Amino acid sequence: MRYVKWTVIVIFWALIAAFLHYTLPQHDIARISDTYEKRIDPGENRWFWSQAATGESTVVSNRDVFFIQTRLNNDKVMVYRNEDTGWGWPPYFKFDTSNLQAEAADLKSSSATPQWVVIKHYGWRNEFLSIYPNAISVKPVEGPDVTIVPWLNIIILTFLAALVWGLWVRWRRFRQRRIDPVLVDMGDNLDDAGNRVKGMFRRKR
């Protein structure tokens, strides 16, 4: 029973961590090598694609999606999709997909004369499932070694940690005041009942 309890706890917090890692903004330092548009038809991975662009029909099953092709400062290739989030989840309220694609195209550079940019995005990259992170913004930076402090993530995670801590403290106090005494009384009553039953058997003997 103890192992089952800890297994459930570990799975629960692993799911929370995965949700936050996918949803919270991340920053990559990269060089944009190309931008393009591709028609996609979401299948089993449709959960990792945004809905149709704001103002467009949601009835069609396939649509054109913008992509930003880059090479990270660690020399790895990374491809981002560029889709509106609209009023949906995650709540980035992104409506400027076309403008962002134009900015990314203007910042393209070669390895000989690189123009480094910081790409703010959310999501994961999985080649097997054809999952791409969604770019939120693109801004030029001075070089590949610039440090980006994720202030928003720090604030959100600090708030969530404080919230969880506060709820845990209140639950612990509630349990000590209300639940534990009841359990102790139940245990005492069971002990008394057991002693009475034992006494009855002794008298019969």
Sequence and secondary structure as in RCSB ss.txt:
>XXXX:A:sequence
MRYVKWTVIVIFWALIAAFLHYTLPQHDIARISDTYEKRIDPGENRWFWSQAATGESTVVSNRDVFFIQTRLNND
KVMVYRNEDTGWGWPPYFKFDTSNLQAEAADLKSSSATPQWVVIKHYGWRNEFLSIYPNAISVKPVEGPDVTIVP
WLNIIILTFLAALVWGLWVRWRRFRQRRIDPVLVDMGDNLDDAGNRVKGMFRRKR
>XXXX:A:secstr
 HHHHHHHHHHHHHHHHHHHHHHS EEEEEEEEEEEEEEE   TTGGGS  S TTS S  S EEEEEEEEEETTS
 EEEEEE   TTSSS      HHHHHHHHHHT   SSS  EEEEEEES  BTTTTB  EEEEEEE S TT     
HHHHHHHHHHHHHHHHHHHHHHHHIIIIIHHHHHHHHHHHHHHHHHHHHHHHHH 
